């Protein structure tokens, strides 16, 4: 089993810096934090906090893992979660994965070690084994905006296929035929679902789909 010193050596930082990253303490440069998280994922490091957790079974901390904090959709979600958590006496530990499965895995290990009361996750990797490990520890996981493969996790999602299909049908009913689609990443569930709904509506009316996939931000679009 990897030790904190090995994580520090691989990341090129001190063990104290690794500890600050794992506990969510401020004052760590973003580049250093990134290297630590990569080292945690590469070494599959899991902090040993058994003693503290025995003393404090309920951390009153809720983990929120989003795929892109710069996406206004997720920014608003985090704000709503934080407001609701604060009113109920909970604090929020926010993690941003940048759509990177390795960062997601590292953060989920950190949240497991912290014994958070629950995790709200926008998955970058829906098949991540760390999700199942949280559920095995009786830590509830709620997938937001996208589903995960583990059937034990709840999910709060929109019907993106039907929504996109209905929007396309509306334009077709209005007499339009040359209808384009500018979507997000097709490798991401929400992007793929929206594209599927658009293409289904177009083909149902024998119209040629014209789709371009960019990202979930304005600049790529």
N, C-alpha and C positions, 0 to 999 in steps of 0.2 A: 504494500500500500504506500502511495506517495506521501511525502511529508512536506510541510510548508516550506522547509529550506530548499527542497528540490524545485518547488514551484518558483520560489524567488530566484534561484540560479538560472532556470530556464527563461524566466521573464527579464532577467537582468536588473532586478530591483532587490530591495532589502525585505526580509521576512515581515518587518513592521508594515511595509507598504502593501504586501499581500494581505495582511490582516485587515488593513484599512479598507481595501477593496472588497473583501469578503463580508465585512460588517456594514458596508455602505457608508463609511465615514467620508466626509468631504476632505478636500485638500490633496487629492491625487490627480496628477496630470492625465488628461484623456488618453494620451499615447501609452502611458504606463499602465493605466487601467485596462486598456485593450490587450496589452502584452500579458498581463496577469490572467485575464479571462481566457486567453488562448492557451496559456500554460495549464490552467486548471482543467480545461477541456481535453488537452492533449494527454495529460497525466492521469485524467479521471480522478482528480484530487477531491476528497470529501472531508471537510473539517470535522474534527472530533470535538463535539460540544456536549457530550453526554452529561457531564457533571452539571453544567449550567442548565441544561434542559430538564434534568431531574428536579432542580430547584425551582424552575420556572416552566411548568408544563405548557402554559398558554402565553405565547409571546404577545398577543394582542396586535400582531402585525399581519397585514394582508399583502401578499405579493402580487404585483401587477407587471406582467411581461408583455410588452408591445413590440411589434415588428419594425415600426418606424415612428418615433416620437415627433418627427417634423411633419407628419401627415396630420392635417387639422382634424380629421375624423377620429384619430386615436387621441389627439390632444384633448378634445372635448370629452371623450370617454373617460380618460384619466381624471379630468377635473370632476366629473360627476361621481366617479368612484371615490375620489378623495373626500369630496363633500359629504357623501353618505357615510363613509367610514369615520370621519371626524365626529359627526353627530352621534355616533354610537360608541365613541371612545376607542376607536382603533386607529392605528397609524398605517401608512402605505409605504411599502418599499418598491420603488419603481425601477424597472430594468428595461433597457432598450436593446434589441438584438440586431437592428439593421438588416433584417431578413437573413441573418446568418445562423444556420443550425448549430454551429459550434458555440456561439455566444449563448444561444438559447439553452443548450445543454449545461453550460457552465453556470448560468444564472439559476437554473432549476436545482442544481446541486447545492448552490448557496442557500436557496430558499428552503430546501429540505433540511439543511444543517441548522438553519435559523428556527426550525419548527414553526413556520408561519401557520396561521389558522386556516388559510386557504389561498389559492392561486387563481387569478384571472389571467388567461393566456391568449394572445393572438399568435398562433403557432407559425413559425417559419418551417418547422419540421413536424408534421402531424403524427409521424410514426416514432418520435423520440422516445426511447426507453425510459428516460428520466421522468416522463409523465406518469408512466405506470408505477415507477418507484414512489412517487409522491402519493399516489392513490393507495399503494400498499401500506403506506405509513398512516393511512386514514386522514390524509390532507386532501380536502376537496379541491378539484380542478374544474374550472368553468372555462370552456373555450369561447372566445368572443370573435365574431365576424367570420371565423373559419372553424371547421370541425377538426377533431383529432381522431386517430384510429381506435384508441382505447374506448370501448363502449361504456365504461364506468364513468367517464367524464360527461358532465352536462355541457350544453352548448346554447349560446344565444346568437342566432344568425338570421339574416334576411334570406328570402328566397330570391337569390340573384338571377337564377335562370328565368323564372316567371316574370320578375320585374323587368328584365331586359327584353324579354319577348313581348310583353305588353307595351313597352315604350316603342318598340319597332313596329308593332301592329298599329299603334296609334298613327304613326307617320304614314304607313301604307294606306290606312283607311282615309287619310287626308289627301290621298292621291299621289304621294311621292313614291318614286321607284329607285332613284339613285341615292341610296341611303348608306352613308359611311359609318364606320364604327371605330372610335379611338378608345382603346381599352388599356387596362393595367397589364401587369406581367401575366402572361398566359400560364406560367408555371405555378402561379399562386391560385388557390382554389377560387377566390372571389373573381379574379380576372378570367379564369377559365369558364366559370359559370355564366358570367355576363356575356362572354363571347358566344357560348353555346346557345343562350336564349336568343341573341340577335340572329345567329345563323339559322336557327330553327324557323324563326318567323320569315326570314328572307326566302328560304328554300320552300316553305309552305306555299309561297306565292310565286314560285318560279323566278325569283329575282336573284341577281348575282351579289353575293356578299362582298363588301369592300372593307376589310378590317386591317387596322394597324395597331399593334401592341407596343406600348411604350413603357410607362411606369405609373406609379400612383401619385406623382407630383405634376405640377403645371409645366415645369421646364422640359421634361422629356416629351410631353404631349405636344 
